[in-house]
Amino acid sequence: MTNVSRAESGRASLEPRRDGHDPEAGPTAGELAVSFEFFPPTDPEMEVTLWNSVRRLSLLAPRFVSVTYGADGSTRDRTLEIVQKLRADTSLAVAPHVTSIGSSRADILGLARHYWASGIRHLVALRGDPPSATGRTCAPSDTFRWGLDLVRGLRSVAEFDISVAAYPETHPEARSARDDLDNLRAKIDAGATRAITQFFFDNGAYLRFRDACVAAGVSVPVVPGILPINRFSQVQRFARRCGATIPAWISKRFDGLDEDAETGRLLGAAVAVEQVEHLQRHGVRHFHFYTLNRADVTYAICYALGIRPRMAAVRTTA
Ligand SMILES: Cc1cc2nc3c(=O)[nH]c(=O)nc-3n(C[C@H](O)[C@H](O)[C@H](O)COP(=O)(O)OP(=O)(O)OC[C@H]3O[C@@H](n4cnc5c(N)ncnc54)[C@H](O)[C@@H]3O)c2cc1C
């Protein structure tokens, strides 16, 4: 698909008022589920932010919370620390990410055994991106080279519930969209139980991808990954890196707001609410939020979806 047609399809699919969307209509039938991604903080201030966010978002009784893992294992200890604390201090279901690039098979299998022994039953299995900063590498023969190899490896350890990555706008390295879809299908056939998508803003791309998954025999849920826009310039950078289209109408909304973070954040929340409500009307019942460790916008979006606090706040200390 060309960039122009991508932008057009984004407008058509995401401008809700044109297709009769009523923001007051509330959720349609069916139980909604949400899950939240966090990342290991790098300094004490960010750590306080993380645990405040966990406390607040835990009220919404997420299906699970996931914790990212730096490619090449660079955040291994910090990921483990956060996962352990979440397990010890909360009743949340925790899904650690495991990335294989730059780590030996033995290390990955050891980590998986450790997780299983400590009661973790859900992993998010990813190849990871080649390390740019650390340059740490591993002999190809000694690694799980692709996400598919990693899924097979993790399944050899135990009956984990395994989520894998999916790409509505095709992974940048894929030879073709068809190849990328075949790769997803292979990961599911190897035992993955759920796909979580790369973030996107073009709902049309996601809905077409979901149809293509069904046609290709992918029978597991393909959960949309939602990235609330907090700082537009940051999201533009992320989107360039992973090939996500930003529809022209969204760029227009943030026009001239580079120095006005507060208005940008409010608009970001509004865009995400439109996005999830539109998906909800297309039958989506599970949303995975890339929280960037911030609770406020994600909490507001969930609230707009009709999700209300259901759990007592967890007690955690930063
Ligand atoms: C939900 C989600 C969570 C993420 N969490 C993290 C994280 O915690 N840490 C992190 O570092 N990154 C994370 N990422 C990013 C992810 O690691 C990158 O997108 C990575 O480049 C691909 O990972 P994958 O598991 O999809 O790889 P794969 O499934 O291996 O696919 C990677 C690419 O290789 C192609 N391919 C697959 N098999 C072959 C083959 N045999 N021959 C040729 N080409 C092939 C695929 O089509 C695709 O283009 C996440 C992404 C998502 C969507």
The ligand as an SDF file (V2000), in Angstrom:
LIG
                    3D

 53 58  0  0  0  0  0  0  0  0999 V2000
    3.9090   -6.2640   21.5580 C   0  0  0  0  0  0  0  0  0  0  0  0
    5.3700   -5.9770   21.3110 C   0  0  0  0  0  0  0  0  0  0  0  0
    6.2610   -5.9880   22.3820 C   0  0  0  0  0  0  0  0  0  0  0  0
    7.6270   -5.7530   22.1780 C   0  0  0  0  0  0  0  0  0  0  0  0
    8.4760   -5.7770   23.2480 N   0  0  0  0  0  0  0  0  0  0  0  0
    9.8050   -5.6290   23.0610 C   0  0  0  0  0  0  0  0  0  0  0  0
   10.7270   -5.7240   24.1580 C   0  0  0  0  0  0  0  0  0  0  0  0
   10.3600   -5.9230   25.3220 O   0  0  0  0  0  0  0  0  0  0  0  0
   12.0520   -5.5770   23.8900 N   0  0  0  0  0  0  0  0  0  0  0  0
   12.5230   -5.3620   22.6130 C   0  0  0  0  0  0  0  0  0  0  0  0
   13.7370   -5.2570   22.4390 O   0  0  0  0  0  0  0  0  0  0  0  0
   11.6810   -5.2850   21.5540 N   0  0  0  0  0  0  0  0  0  0  0  0
   10.3470   -5.4170   21.7400 C   0  0  0  0  0  0  0  0  0  0  0  0
    9.4840   -5.3420   20.6670 N   0  0  0  0  0  0  0  0  0  0  0  0
   10.0310   -5.0790   19.3090 C   0  0  0  0  0  0  0  0  0  0  0  0
   10.4360   -6.3850   18.5960 C   0  0  0  0  0  0  0  0  0  0  0  0
   11.4690   -7.0290   19.3040 O   0  0  0  0  0  0  0  0  0  0  0  0
   10.8970   -5.9980   17.1920 C   0  0  0  0  0  0  0  0  0  0  0  0
    9.7890   -5.5730   16.4220 O   0  0  0  0  0  0  0  0  0  0  0  0
   11.7260   -7.0340   16.4460 C   0  0  0  0  0  0  0  0  0  0  0  0
   12.3580   -6.3910   15.3390 O   0  0  0  0  0  0  0  0  0  0  0  0
   10.9500   -8.2130   15.8790 C   0  0  0  0  0  0  0  0  0  0  0  0
   10.5720   -9.1010   16.8350 O   0  0  0  0  0  0  0  0  0  0  0  0
    9.6190  -10.3620   16.4430 P   0  0  0  0  0  0  0  0  0  0  0  0
    9.5100  -11.2200   17.6400 O   0  0  0  0  0  0  0  0  0  0  0  0
    8.4020   -9.8890   15.7750 O   0  0  0  0  0  0  0  0  0  0  0  0
   10.5920  -11.0800   15.3600 O   0  0  0  0  0  0  0  0  0  0  0  0
   10.3150  -12.1970   14.2820 P   0  0  0  0  0  0  0  0  0  0  0  0
    9.0170  -12.8640   14.4530 O   0  0  0  0  0  0  0  0  0  0  0  0
   11.5430  -13.0530   14.2760 O   0  0  0  0  0  0  0  0  0  0  0  0
   10.2560  -11.3460   12.9240 O   0  0  0  0  0  0  0  0  0  0  0  0
   11.2530  -10.3600   12.6610 C   0  0  0  0  0  0  0  0  0  0  0  0
   11.3360  -10.1040   11.1630 C   0  0  0  0  0  0  0  0  0  0  0  0
   11.9780  -11.1930   10.5140 O   0  0  0  0  0  0  0  0  0  0  0  0
   11.1370  -11.7430    9.5030 C   0  0  0  0  0  0  0  0  0  0  0  0
   11.4180  -13.1910    9.5280 N   0  0  0  0  0  0  0  0  0  0  0  0
   10.9730  -14.0850   10.4310 C   0  0  0  0  0  0  0  0  0  0  0  0
   11.4900  -15.3110   10.1530 N   0  0  0  0  0  0  0  0  0  0  0  0
   12.2860  -15.1520    9.0660 C   0  0  0  0  0  0  0  0  0  0  0  0
   13.1090  -16.0380    8.3070 C   0  0  0  0  0  0  0  0  0  0  0  0
   13.2240  -17.3420    8.6290 N   0  0  0  0  0  0  0  0  0  0  0  0
   13.7930  -15.5370    7.2370 N   0  0  0  0  0  0  0  0  0  0  0  0
   13.7070  -14.2160    6.9110 C   0  0  0  0  0  0  0  0  0  0  0  0
   12.9320  -13.3250    7.5870 N   0  0  0  0  0  0  0  0  0  0  0  0
   12.2370  -13.7900    8.6720 C   0  0  0  0  0  0  0  0  0  0  0  0
    9.7350  -11.3440    9.8870 C   0  0  0  0  0  0  0  0  0  0  0  0
    8.8670  -11.2970    8.7770 O   0  0  0  0  0  0  0  0  0  0  0  0
    9.9890   -9.9590   10.4570 C   0  0  0  0  0  0  0  0  0  0  0  0
   10.1760   -9.0300    9.4270 O   0  0  0  0  0  0  0  0  0  0  0  0
    8.1090   -5.5220   20.8510 C   0  0  0  0  0  0  0  0  0  0  0  0
    7.2050   -5.4820   19.7680 C   0  0  0  0  0  0  0  0  0  0  0  0
    5.8440   -5.7030   19.9870 C   0  0  0  0  0  0  0  0  0  0  0  0
    4.8920   -5.6480   18.8210 C   0  0  0  0  0  0  0  0  0  0  0  0
  1  2  1  0
  2  3  1  0
  2 52  2  0
  3  4  2  0
  4  5  1  0
  4 50  1  0
  5  6  2  0
  6  7  1  0
  6 13  1  0
  7  8  2  0
  7  9  1  0
  9 10  1  0
 10 11  2  0
 10 12  1  0
 12 13  2  0
 13 14  1  0
 14 15  1  0
 14 50  1  0
 15 16  1  0
 16 17  1  0
 16 18  1  0
 18 19  1  0
 18 20  1  0
 20 21  1  0
 20 22  1  0
 22 23  1  0
 23 24  1  0
 24 25  2  0
 24 26  1  0
 24 27  1  0
 27 28  1  0
 28 29  2  0
 28 30  1  0
 28 31  1  0
 31 32  1  0
 32 33  1  0
 33 34  1  0
 33 48  1  0
 34 35  1  0
 35 36  1  0
 35 46  1  0
 36 37  1  0
 36 45  1  0
 37 38  2  0
 38 39  1  0
 39 40  1  0
 39 45  2  0
 40 41  1  0
 40 42  2  0
 42 43  1  0
 43 44  2  0
 44 45  1  0
 46 47  1  0
 46 48  1  0
 48 49  1  0
 50 51  2  0
 51 52  1  0
 52 53  1  0
M  END
$$$$
